[in-house]
Amino acid sequence: MSGQTLTDRIAAAQYQLTGSDMARAVCKATTHEVMAPKKKHLDYLVSATNTTNVNIPQMADTLFERATNASWVVVFKALVTTHHMCVHGNERFIQYLASRTSLFNLSNFIDKTGSHGRSPLVSSLAETS
């Protein structure tokens, strides 16, 4: 068992049913698991930005949607994934983000999970830097 929550599995299945591999990869990169996004999902998203038929606004909107989640883990992983896309993805992704009047509005974010302190996710990300 991978440690994904039932919510993560249902969301990934919904995207798979609708045929959106890109949205499914975003969902899998931003799971509730307290660990860094998996490289295979990040690599898929980076390669998707280099294809001509990918919908960059949909990709960004899916990441923005994940950043509104109640779990700090999902929000943090959405931000990490977005950063990774800016650094390694096609310039079209950054250009789309730059064209938006508002991006991430985290001013109202309140962690509803009740977990505090240094997490294994932050530790694993610090080790990869």
Secondary structure in CASP SS format (residue, H / E / C, confidence):
PFRMAT SS
TARGET T0000
AUTHOR 0000-0000-0000
METHOD secondary structure of the structure
MODEL  1
M C 1.00
S C 1.00
G C 1.00
Q C 1.00
T C 1.00
L H 1.00
T H 1.00
D H 1.00
R H 1.00
I H 1.00
A H 1.00
A H 1.00
A H 1.00
Q H 1.00
Y H 1.00
Q H 1.00
L H 1.00
T H 1.00
G C 1.00
S C 1.00
D H 1.00
M H 1.00
A H 1.00
R H 1.00
A H 1.00
V H 1.00
C H 1.00
K H 1.00
A H 1.00
T C 1.00
T C 1.00
H C 1.00
E C 1.00
V C 1.00
M C 1.00
A C 1.00
P C 1.00
K C 1.00
K H 1.00
K H 1.00
H H 1.00
L H 1.00
D H 1.00
Y H 1.00
L H 1.00
V H 1.00
S H 1.00
A H 1.00
T H 1.00
N C 1.00
T C 1.00
T C 1.00
N C 1.00
V C 1.00
N C 1.00
I H 1.00
P H 1.00
Q H 1.00
M H 1.00
A H 1.00
D H 1.00
T H 1.00
L H 1.00
F H 1.00
E H 1.00
R H 1.00
A C 1.00
T C 1.00
N C 1.00
A C 1.00
S C 1.00
W H 1.00
V H 1.00
V H 1.00
V H 1.00
F H 1.00
K H 1.00
A H 1.00
L H 1.00
V H 1.00
T H 1.00
T H 1.00
H H 1.00
H H 1.00
M H 1.00
C H 1.00
V H 1.00
H H 1.00
G C 1.00
N C 1.00
E H 1.00
R H 1.00
F H 1.00
I H 1.00
Q H 1.00
Y H 1.00
L H 1.00
A H 1.00
S H 1.00
R C 1.00
T C 1.00
S C 1.00
L C 1.00
F C 1.00
N C 1.00
L C 1.00
S C 1.00
N C 1.00
F C 1.00
I C 1.00
D C 1.00
K C 1.00
T C 1.00
G C 1.00
S C 1.00
H C 1.00
G C 1.00
R C 1.00
S C 1.00
P H 1.00
L H 1.00
V H 1.00
S H 1.00
S H 1.00
L H 1.00
A H 1.00
E H 1.00
T H 1.00
S C 1.00
END
